[in-house]
Amino acid sequence: MRTNRLSRWGLLLLAIAMIPLGVARAQTQLTLQQAIERAGRQRQELTAGADRITAAQDQQRQAGFSPNLRFFVQSENLRSGFQFSRDADSYAFIGQTLEVSGRRGGRVGLASAAVSRSRMEQELTRREILFRVRQAYWAALGAQHVRDLYLQDVAHFRQVIDYNEARFREGKVAEVDVLRVQVEGERLQSAAEDARLEYDRAQMQLARELGDAPATLYELTEDFEQLEMPRGRDTAEFVTGRPEYGLAEEAVRSARSRVVLEQAVGRPDVDVIGGYKRTAGFNTALAGLQINLPLWNRNQGAIAAAQREVSAAERLLQATQLQLEAEHAIARRQYDIRREQVLLRYRPIRDRAVEIAEIGRAAYREGDTDLLRLLDSERLRTETQLAYVRMLGSYHQSVIELERAGGMEP
């Protein structure tokens, strides 16, 4: 059992020693801005969004085309004893639909709204991807700090274990004290393994958001303890700067364009024809006009339905505005609280806990305190440092949420 324990400690300490070498060989240095740019180049969702915009523009171009000409050829009076040049009535004429109802303009307006909606959806997708990249970056950097903290604790506690085992062999401490520090060491080692697993998971999450292979490793170079200030818009602009609001506006525009189109469908277009007629050997001109009479069906139902859609879209626009304002207020409050907690709570507590642990170590080496007090001070230092690192991660996430709610660029 003792041999297995020592071998586990040896492997972990070897892993600690190899970390700088592995980073130098395998990891890619990555700033936050580089991560954002990398995702912008590699994420296929952005390319797909550009294709959808192009498709919507093609549909808009198609909507602006006029109806095609129609060509008619017709012969009449076919009977027994028929002589074509003498008895046939032959027609050859062209028909053209004139969209005097306004259907063409309605189609173009609806297609134009679809193009704008596709652009807004692309912008929303782009922003969400890049904001998730920022979130994944800070989460991975926080996991890296937690991992490093545990590895440092493991390396230090190995010295405490060696010290107590040496004193036990000299008969200066009881066996129960040696067992106690060994159990505490095993607990720290297990926590360090969990932290390493969380770090690996955070690296893979970052690779996924960047569009890289899952095995890609990064050396994240941002200063984790630097409290960046969030960027913001004027009060009157932060809602209209959100693509969610733009999408709601485009839904209203699209619904209104649908009303215009349905009203145009309820009005008749005019078909004009002109051509050639040959009757009994005589050549004559042919002209005509055709128009539908909207006596019963004037597309009333479709127009009423489209008008209801306008009302629904306008209500959803109002709801979207209220929701975005609430999100901004919540994000602002969260940021203020996180900043206050980091500066006034967690950082001072962390500093005091580190000071207490250093005093406890010195006192224990001098024999002025017992093992239990040493373990308590070490555990307090570890827990407060972890809490501080996690609060820093929450602070960085709150900055991201506030900038997203404020309609800022990622």
N, C-alpha and C positions, 0 to 999 in steps of 0.2 A: 504494500500500500504506500509506504513511504517512498519507495523507488518510483512508483507511478506518479506520485504527486510532484516529486522533484523533476521528473522528466517533463511533466506538463508545464511547470514553471520555466524550465529551461527552454522549451519550444516557444513559449510566449515571449520571453526576454529576447530570444533570437529573432522573433518576428518584429519586435520593437527596433532592434538594431538594424534590421534589413529594410525598414520602411523608407528611410531617405534614399537608399540605393534603388529601390523599386520605383519610387517617385521619379527619380532622375531618368530612369531608363524608359518607363512605360507611360507615364502620365503626360497629358498635354496641358500646358498652362492656359488658363481661361479666365479672362475678366468678365464682368457682368455684361459689358457692352459687346464684347466678342461673342458671348453666348447668344445675345439677342440677334446679332447679325447672322450668326451661323444658322439659327432656326429660320430666319427669314429667307435664307438661300435654300435650305434643305427640306422644309416641310412641304410634302406633296399636296396638302390641303389648300395651300395658297395657290399653287399652280392650277389645281382643279377649280378654284374660285375664279381665276382669270379666264379659264375656258368657259365657265358659265356666263360670265359677263359678255364674252364674245358671242356666245350663242344667243343671248338676249338681244344684242345689237343686230345680229342677223335677222332675228324675228322682227325687230323694229323696221329694218330695211324692207322685209317682205310685206309688212303691213302697209307700207306706202305705195306699193304697186297698184296700178289701175287694173280693172278686169280686162281680160283678153278679148280681142275681136272674135266674133262668131261668123263663120262662112256657111251659107246655105246654098244648095243646088237642088232644084226641084223641077220635075216634069209632070204634066197633067194631061187628061183626055186620052189616055191609052185605052184602045178598044179594037174590035174586029175591023179589019180593012184599014187599019191605021197607017198613015204615012207621016213619019216624024217631022219632016221639014214643012209639011203643010198643016197638019192637024195638031201638033203638040203645042201646049202652052209651057214654055220653059222659063225658069227663074234662076237667077244667080245674084245673090245680094249678101251684104255684110251687115251684121248687127253689132251695136256697141252699147254697153250699159253705162249711162252717165250717173255717177253717184251724187246726185243732187241732194240726197237725204243727209249727207254728212257722215256716212259710215266710214269713209276713208280716214277722215280726221279723228273719228272715235277710235278706230283701230290703232292709228299711230300714237294717240295719246295713251292708250292702254299699254301698248308695247314700250313706250318711253318710260312709263311708270315701272314696268318690269325691269328695264335696264337699270334705273336708279335703285330699285330694290336689290338687284343682284350686286350692285356696287356696295350698298350698305351692308349686305350680308357678308361680302368679302372683307369689308373693313372690320366688322364685328368678329369674324373668324380670326383675322390677323391679330387684332388686339388681344383676344382671349388666348391665343397661342403664345404670344410674346409675354403677356402677363403671367401665364403659367410657367414660362421659362424662368422669369424672375423669381417666382415662388419656389420653383424646384432648385434654383441656384442657391438661394439663401438656406433652404432646408438642407441641402447637401453640405453646405459650409458649416451649418450648425451641427449636423451629425459628425462632421469631421472633427470639430472642436470637442464634442462629447467623447468621441473615440480616443482622441489624444489625451484628454484629461484622465480617462480611465487607465490608459497605458502608463501614464506618469505615476498614477496612484499604485498600480501593480508593481512597477519598478521600485518605488519607494518602500512599499510594504514588504517586498522581498527582503530588504535590508533589515526591517523590524523582525521578521521571522528568523533570519540568520542570527541576529543579535540575541534573541531569546533562546534559540536552540543552543547557542554557544554557552550562554549563562546556565542553561539547564545541565549541560554536560559538566560544568564547573560546580554544580550543586548550589547555585545562587538563587534560582527561581524554582517554583513548583511545576510539576508536569502539567497541571491544569492550565497554567498560564501559557505554556507552549501550545497546548491544544486550542486554547481560545484564539491566539493569534493565527494559528493555522486555519481554523474555521473562518475567521474574518478574511484571511487571504483567499480562501476558496470562494467566498462570497464575492469579493472584488473581482476575482478572475472570471467568474460566471457573468458578472455585470459587464466586464470588458468584452467578453465574447458576444454578448447581446448588442453592445454598442457597435462592435465591428459589423455585425449583421445589419444593423440599422444603417450604418454608413454605406455598406455595399448596396443596400436597397435604394438609398437616396441617390447614389451615383447612377444606378440603372434608371431611376425615374428621371433624372436630369438628361441622360442619354436619350430616353424616349421622347422627351419634350423637344430635344434638339434635332431629332430625326437621325440619330447615330445608331450604330450597332450597340446592343445591350452591354457588350464587354468593354466598351470604350471607357477609359478612366481619365479623370480630369484633376489637375492641380488648380484649385480655386484660389485666386490671388487677392480677392477683395478683403479689406480690413473689416472683420466681423464686429469689432467693438466700436467702429466708427458709426455714430448715429447720424445717418443722412437725413436731411430735411426734405419733406415732401414738396413737390411742385403742385401748384394749384391754379385755378381759373378764377375770374371774377364771379360774383354770385349770380349774375344774370346769364352767364355763359356756360356754367358747368353742366346744366341739363342738356342744352342744345348741342353740346359737344359730344354727347354720348351716342354711339351708333344705334343703341336700343331706341332712343328717341327718334332718330332719323328713320328707322324702320317703321315706327308707328306713324310718322308723318307720311311716309311713302304708302302705307296701307290706306290712309285717308285719300291721298291723291289717286291711287289705283281705283278705289271705290267710286270716286267722283268721275273718273274716266269711264268706268263701266256704266254709270248712269247716262253719260253722253252717248256712248255707243248704243245702249239699249233704246234710247230715245230716237236715235238715227235709224235703228232697225224698224221702228214703228212707222217711219215715214217712207213713202214709196220712192224708188228710183225710176229713172226714165230709160227705156230701151228705144234707140233710134235705129232704123234700118234704111239702107239705100242700095240700089243695084240695077239690075238689068232684067227686062222681061221681053220674051219673044212670043207673039200670038199670031197665028195664021200668016206667018211670014213677015210680020211687022215687028220691028225692034222699038221698044219703048223703055222709058226709065221707070224705076220703082222706088217709092219712098214711103216710109211708115213710122208710126210712133206707138209704143206700148207702155202702159202704166197700170200698176195695180191700184185698185180702189180700196183703201183701208176703211171699210164700212164696219166690220165686226172685230177684226184682229188688228189692234194697233200696238201690240206688244205690251199691253197694260200690266200684265202680271210680272214680266221680267223687269220692267221699269220700277215698279213698286218694290220688288225684291232688292234691286240695286240701290234704291234710296235707303232702304233699311240697313243695307251693308255700310252705307256712308255714315249713318247715325251710330252704328256699332263701332266703326273704326274711330270716329271722333271721341266716343266715350273711352275706348281703349287708349287713345292718345292722352287723354286727361289722366287716366289711371297710371299710365307709364310715367308721366311727369311726376305725379305724387310719389310713386314708388322710387324713382331715381333720387328725388329730393330726400326721401327717408333714408335711402342707402348712403347718401353723402353725409347726412347728419350722424348716422350710426358709425360710419367709418371715421369721421372727425372725432367723435367721442372716444372711440376705441384707440385712436392714435394718441390723443391727449393722455389717456389713462396709462397706456403702455410706456410712453416717454417718462411720465412722472414715476412709474414703478421702477424703471431702470435706473433713473438718476437719484431718486430719493429713498428707494427701498432696497432693491436687490444689490446694487453696486456697493453701498456702504455695508450691508450685511455680509456680503462676500469678503470685503476687505477685513472686517473684524474677525470673521471665522478663520481666514488665513492667518491672521496675527495670533489668534488663540491657539491654532494648531502648531505654529512655530514655537510658541512659548511652551506648549505641552511637550513637544519633542525635546527641547533643551532641558526641561525639568526632568523628563524621564531618563535622559542620558546621565544626568547628575544624581539620579536616585531620589529626587525630591517629590515625585508623584508616582502613583501606581499605574498598572497596566490598563485598568478599566477607564481611568481618566484619559489616558493617551488614546485609547480606542474611541472614546466618546468625542474627543476633540478632532480626531481624524475623520470620523464619520460626519461630524458637523461640517467640516471643511469641504468634504466631497459633496455633500448634499446641497450646500449653499452655492458652491461653484456650478454644479449642474443646473440648479434653479436659475442662476444668473445667465448661463448660456442659453437655456430654453427661453427665458424672458427676452434676451436679445433677439432670438429667432422670432418671437412673437412681435417684437417691435418692428423688425424689418418687414414682416408680413403685413402689419398694420399700415406701414407707409405705402406698400403696393396697393392695398385695398382703398386707401384714401385717394391715391392718384387715379386708380381705375374709376372710382365713383366721381372724381372730379373731371372726367373726360380727357385726361392727359394722355400723351403718347407713351407707349411702354418704354 
